[in-house]
Amino acid sequence: MNISQAISKRVMLLCYEKDMTVYELSKKSGVPKTTIKDIISGRSKNPGVISIEKLATGFSMSVGEFWNHELFTHLDTYLHP
């Protein structure tokens, strides 16, 4: 799994855990719905730091809490898929 796939899975898991739709996350985070959908679908290969920070805020967590998940512990070591 690469970083963009891990971010995608993390966003999907958090939406599920917090019972949030993409629309609700967009409203709470300020990240456009299309950007969130691109991250989830994998079309966004390199989500920006600001987008991740805003998404974390939308989930009512810190950026550190967003990254603190087992998805990010065993990533592929290459930068490009």
C-alpha positions in Angstrom: 0.0 0.0 0.0 1.3 3.5 -0.8 0.6 6.7 1.0 -2.3 7.9 -1.2 -4.0 4.5 -0.7 -3.5 4.7 3.1 -4.9 8.3 3.2 -7.9 7.1 1.2 -8.6 4.2 3.5 -8.1 6.4 6.6 -10.6 9.0 5.4 -13.1 6.2 4.5 -12.6 4.5 7.9 -13.1 7.8 9.8 -16.2 8.6 7.8 -17.6 5.2 8.8 -16.5 5.5 12.5 -17.9 9.0 12.9 -21.0 8.2 10.8 -20.3 11.1 8.4 -21.0 11.5 4.7 -18.6 13.1 2.3 -21.0 16.1 2.2 -20.9 16.4 6.0 -17.1 16.1 6.1 -16.9 18.8 3.4 -19.0 21.2 5.4 -17.1 20.6 8.6 -13.7 20.7 7.1 -14.0 23.3 4.3 -12.5 20.8 1.8 -14.5 20.7 -1.4 -16.6 17.6 -1.8 -14.9 16.8 -5.1 -11.5 17.0 -3.5 -12.6 14.5 -0.8 -14.1 12.2 -3.5 -10.8 12.4 -5.4 -8.8 11.5 -2.3 -11.1 8.5 -1.6 -11.2 7.2 -5.1 -7.4 7.5 -5.5 -7.5 10.1 -8.3 -5.7 12.5 -6.0 -2.2 10.9 -5.8 -0.7 13.5 -3.5 -3.2 15.2 -1.1 -1.9 18.4 0.2 -0.9 19.0 3.8 -3.4 21.7 4.2 -6.2 19.4 2.9 -5.1 16.7 5.4 -5.1 19.3 8.2 -8.6 20.5 7.3 -9.9 17.0 7.0 -8.5 16.2 10.5 -10.2 19.3 11.8 -13.5 18.2 10.1 -13.1 14.9 12.0 -12.5 16.8 15.3 -9.0 15.5 15.6 -5.4 16.7 15.4 -3.2 16.0 12.4 -1.2 13.8 14.6 -4.3 11.7 15.5 -5.1 11.4 11.8 -1.6 10.0 11.0 -1.5 7.8 14.1 -3.0 4.7 12.6 -1.6 1.3 11.6 -2.3 2.1 8.0 0.7 4.4 8.0 3.2 2.0 9.7 4.0 -0.4 6.8 3.9 1.7 3.6 5.7 0.8 0.4 9.1 2.5 0.4 8.8 3.9 -3.1 7.4 7.3 -3.8 5.5 6.6 -7.0 3.2 3.7 -7.7 
